[in-house]
């Protein structure tokens, strides 16, 4: 897919350079990025460990380059490499694996390698040196051939034992979960694209790291889930209105020029947290890429811990993910799962599910942040975040409700019990709390607290008409399930499975 993929698995630089760091210049955002030599890039340290995908290993070699000049589509001139064009081999037979096919196609006819210093370099006193090769403390990691290290899919963590469905509604929930949950092959495609994109982006921002976050890694993904990427250029905050947009504009230019044969429809969305949306032509996966939205990395592992059976519940732990997946499918079918259209995003829906399970008379889930604050410290360095699940002992719930009963209870809670006008949904506190009198919460229809930074994850619901529709869907679904005990009345099984 990308020009540098032939270097997969090679060390990023000679050992003698690993402890050097020569990037100390700052560049104003209104100036074009400064070009640097190959030796500067070799000397630059960019060995931060990709904690989110639990990769241990080295990045691909940055090829030697002699800066030249090329003209981009927008007319701007940037320096590129005169490195020889990689030979494009013949396509492999169709029976080869997806990974092999993709690696074959990574050799682009655009051979130039843009070498641009990062627009927001790390200040010397604030840089962090993450180990480039750390043995994962987690066992049973799966090695993916052609990748840069280890990926730990949720399904491989333990032998997943789903509950025995003794009623029709519970059986329907499990049927959709089995058919629609994200598979290892789905995660592999996303991770391969992340790995290759990271090497390409590091030609522009040598010290950056690209993290796979969100539903792809937190345990609540489906086969059709988009992939979220977080480009970290430094561990200190980035101004999302200026710095982040500038960095994303450079990434968008990279996608529109050098990688245009493999990345399609790159679009810069100027939201509160700006993103570049694009599609990988080979894997057909849609991606959203942000800059330095560090909270997304932290909440990925918080939700992953809630989803991981071995650390939460030993008796009835396996109800959390099936319940959450069915509710995501339900919201999508009823068209209330699209923040760009003023309804709920998937993250808010998952937090609503966790909150409901925490607030039952006999809770199914605890508050991990209240019980283990040191494991989910919002100031914890990124290379330690993935270790949080390993520090948490099992939680035993006495709640023996079936999946069907929990699903009906979920709709009843938000249809009749939760006070939308005065309460805030808090997974951090494991209860509904009074709304603060801050601008983040004032005159909002739905308030869902982000567990780490305290913002409102449901702020997209800003029209009363959309809010009334969401409440109506909760009420109607609760009444239908209560009376019919059949999921088909609110979520047709055949259609949901066909759209997996």
PyMOL commands that set and color helices and strands:
alter all, ss='L'
color gray80, all
select helices_A, chain A and resi 3-7+15-17+38-43+98-105+124-126+154-156+168-180+184-201+215-218+243-256+295-307+309-312+317-333+339-341+346-358+368-371+373-376+382-385+388-391+403-417+464-484+487-489+493-498
alter helices_A, ss='H'
color red, helices_A
select strands_A, chain A and resi 68-71+77-80+142-143+150-151+209-213+227-232+263-269+275-280+286-291+423-426+431-434
alter strands_A, ss='S'
color yellow, strands_A
deselect
rebuild
show_as cartoon
